[in-house]
Amino acid sequence: MKLTRLKIVTKTERYPIIIGSNLTSSVSKIFKLNSINFDKCLIVVDRGVPKKFLSNIKSSLKNKKTYLLFFNANEKNKNINNVNKILDILLNKNFSRNDVLISLGGGITGDVSGFAASIHKRGLKFINIPTTLLAQVDSSIGGKTGVNSKYGKNLIGSFYQPSLVVSDIQFLNSLSKRNIICGYGEILKHSLIDNKKFFNFLNKNLKKILNLSSPFIEKAIYESCKIKKKIVEKDEKEAALRKVLNFGHTFAHAYEAGLGYSHKLNHGEAVILGMKTALNFSLRENMLSKSEYDLVVKHIDNSGLPSSIKKYFSIKDLNNILSFMIKDKKNNSEKVNLVLLKKIGKPIFNKQYSRKKLSLFLKKFLIN
């Protein structure tokens, strides 16, 4: 059980991220080593998680009172109704703030569970066991929780840091190639906003990473977590610097919402398309050089990653996309806040653009 450990230190919480292989049978020991003590736990389980991993965890926690809630994890179920289902169990079983809610699943499961933990008795211990690459490198770190509404993605939520994150690489072997690509989108984003050396590593070793080859996948996860750790520690609640983590996401969230959060486009695929859109906008605004733009776009286009926005949208979808962009939670006026790129590793945030300017840009982007 070889472990890599990162420590997140924010104003509200200090917690470790444990990265390793075959960790599920030892969660009780990991909890104890990290001073996580409790009598009762509720495990919210994504139904897509292989049963053997849940069995390992239950066996490891055999001396604890354990309750289970199975969850169909998709964007449509990321809503307040499913938060209420979690709260019903916590309240009915009289969970105290010293008991634990455990998320066993991907980012959607973690977001819903974390939000429920944040509002149960104003804060219940929360442990995140992310089972997807996307969750391991992004959503499990930093304390963002929340649910969607008919008005847009993640508009209801809170900042609530976990007490512990346990990332077992063995989960990744059960994922589809599409799901791995979904997570890779966030790894690529972290390299683009912070570290060209890391981007060059990804560019050189992409196929090995997507094939989960060791030690390349471990390094990609660790370096990605390290970048997010650095940003979250400096700006826990997205007052300034943390906004750079939204590179590509304003477009991406609008693309997801525009398709009604359907299976046609998962979050990571939307982020890749959103980054490609933001890169193109950065180029048109004379911020990003053509050579660096071509380098990143070639990486996306030649690697089997989603690359064509026209596969999902046409000009008739333009007003719908723009309406979701304007409702984005990062905006504080009628203008849209975007994170753009000056060069690889140098993002620009708090750039505001009018609906008219974005409309003209997207018309060209959707046609060309």
Beta strands, then each sheet from edge to edge (+ up, - down):
strand 1: 3-9
strand 2: 14-20
strand 3: 40-46
strand 4: 65-71
strand 5: 100-105
strand 6: 125-130
strand 7: 144-149
strand 8: 152-159
strand 9: 164-168
strand 10: 336-343
strand 11: 346-353
sheet 1: 1+ 2- 9- 6- 5- 3- 4-
sheet 2: 7+ 8-
sheet 3: 10+ 11-
end
